[in-house]
Amino acid sequence: MIDIVKVLREQHPDLGPYVIALRPASGLIAPDDPGALAEEVRDWVLTEAPSAVLSLRPVTYALFPGWPEETRILEVVSFAEAAELARFATRWTH
């Protein structure tokens, strides 16, 4: 399996070094707005990880070696500091 964060960094260096890709069924995205965090997550981010920025990014990769490349749109959260990424991942990912 590919390292999606490595691919994200290579294809979108503007994200910086502290990024996390969200799973589509994570529940962290607002159900009525795919470009926004869910309300509970957004409220938490305001105080615990204020540099967090959600973006939708196209990423081209092969799921497995030898498979054809595909472009998918990923929900990505970037952070200015490693500590904020760590807090977010600890609180919101499983």
N, C-alpha and C positions, 0 to 999 in steps of 0.2 A: 504494500500500500504506500502511496505517496505521502510525503510530509507537506501537507497543504499550507502550513505557515511558511515554510521555506519558499514554496511556489509564490505565495502572496507577496512576500518580501522581494523576490526577484522581479515580479511583474509590476509591482506597485511600490517602488522604493519610497514614495512620498508618505506612505503609512508610518514609516519609522520602524524601530526595532521591536516595539511592544504591541503585538497584535494578537487577536484571537478570532478564529472563524467560528461562527455559531452554527449549530446543527439546525436544519430546517424545522424540526419539530421541538425545538428547545423551549418554546413558550415565552421567550424573552422579547419577541417582536410584537408590537401592537397588532392585534387581530384585524383592525380596520385600516392600518397604515404600514405597509411593509418597509417603509423608510424610517420608522420610529421604534424606539424601545417601548415595551409595555409600560403602562403607568407605574406599577410598583418598582420596576427596574429603573425607570427614569428618575423617580423620586430618590431611590437609594443612591444612584450615580451622582446626583447633585451634591450630596454631602461626602460620600465615600470615595468617589473617583471622578472629580469634576473635569478632568481633562479628557474623559472618554468621548469618542466620536464614533457614531455608527455610520457606516457607509455600505452601499451595495457595489460590489466590484466584480467585473468579469474576470474570470481566471481560466486559462486554457491549460489543460493537463490530461494525461492518460491515467485512468484509475489504477491500472496495473501495467508493468512493463510489457511491451509488445501490443498493447491495446491501442486503438486509435485515440488521438487527442480529441477532447471535447471542450467547448467553452460553456462554462456555467456562471451564473451570477451568485456570488456568495455574500452573505451578511457578515460584515467584519466590524469589530470594534477595535479601535486603536487608542493607545494611551501615551501620555507624555513620560510617564514614570513606570518603572518595573513594579514598584510597590502597589500602584493602582491596579495594574493588570493582575497581580497576585490576589488582591482583595476581591476583585471582580470574579476571578476564576474560582476562588474558594467559596464565595457566596452563591454564585449562579450556575456553575457547571457541575456536572455529575460524572 
